[in-house]
């Protein structure tokens, strides 16, 4: 008679092979070299932070590289990587059930399972979400055969796609009045718009960092809803080295439909049977006014809420993410936020004893500092993973811990439309009501600088281009110095403000 398998035991378990999970596991492994750390991930590859650079007190720059898990083991021998999706959690017994039928008992657990794409419609073969490496590769494969696509969404992935895609007509449907509404105000959006139609700069040399794929690895399936297991989120330079090109000769053609969403989706057969009429790709304003009929047949059609209908080869849903919490909720009393994330307190605790969470899967439930807010970005995933490990260690050692300095003020550096973009503090005056003023400086094609002021103090800033102002402005935001006396001189290009406040 077969005997029951004894569950494996580890002091620490981390679920998720993304930036948050790997960072958390690495920090725990370094602080507790004599203890085993389990890193449970459905993907054969993990996300590693490379070339980390502390730009300023809160600004970080780094690259994200996908690596086989054995490289992690070489650096941290006490990390044991388990290749399986989590099927369930018995929090009362401190036990994790994985899809391959095994069980693991932990003392402390950190959930870092990230998020999955929020698809506009599920189970439609012509709708793609882009979140992890596999979905990006799938998109690249579809794009190589496409003449036209529709992109829905106005966040970071959508901004990157509309700029990077070549050889394909792009209909970009956004629900806002301006592009990049998550990051930019109307002024910054107007500064960036010309880049949509301009010829792209000569591509840089191919990235020399090693690229790994999941070819040759068996894909895991999640038990939840029978859906495919999602890999961890794409890194900040995910499109580097990827050829995002369709079948057309024209290099860069994007048409934006503002203040609209998808109303209906028709497959070709249904579209023909309903005798609907689609519009051709708008070449310019005069043609758009004539509303030329599209003579081509397309696999899928979208009807927008503004009444316009366009055909395309497929649709990209880039409308955000949903926290991956499902395997953990059954029979466990987690507090879940309105956005679907696991609520965490200032020590990254969930509402369930001995369980922490970090990254996109969690939602902060503490009262944030005045100049910080949560956004599901790779920078915050790394910071949360690192801080969660510190909190777990403090609890184990019985030591007090203060909220990490990275939560004092929001800071993010990225690149959109080939411009360096730095966002600081309440960069779009979030939560400031109407009692604030903006200082602006713009040089077309070169830089856009916006400063948010309230009661004479700098509350936030948007810096687009090589402004070299990020460290100075970050200090002014953190110090909350009264700048009333300086007025608009703060942005005077003839004044070296860096030396002024050095």
Secondary structure, DSSP 8 states (H G I E B T S, - for coil): -------EEEEEEEE--SHHHHHHHHHHHHH-TTS-EEEEESSSEEEEEEEEEE-SSS-EEEEEEEEEHHHHHHH-TTEEEEES-EEEEEGGGTEEEETTS-EEEEEEEEE---EEE--SSSS-TTEEE--SHHHHHHHHHHHTT-SEEEEE--SHHHHHHHHH-BSSEEEEE-SSSSTTTTT--HHHHHHHHHHHHS----------S-----TTS---B-SGGG-B-------TTTTTT---B-S-S-S-EEEEE-S--EEEEEEHHHHHHTT---B----SHHHHHHT-B--S--SEEEEETTS-EEEESEEEE-S-EEE--HHHHTT----B-TTS-EEE-TT-B-SSTTEEE-GGGEEE-S---TB------HHHHHHHHHHHHHHHHHHHHT------GGGSB-EEEEEETTEEEEEEESTT-TT-TT--EEEEEEETTTEEEEEEEETTEEEEEEEESS---HHHHHHHHHHT---TTTGGGGG-TTS-HHHHT-
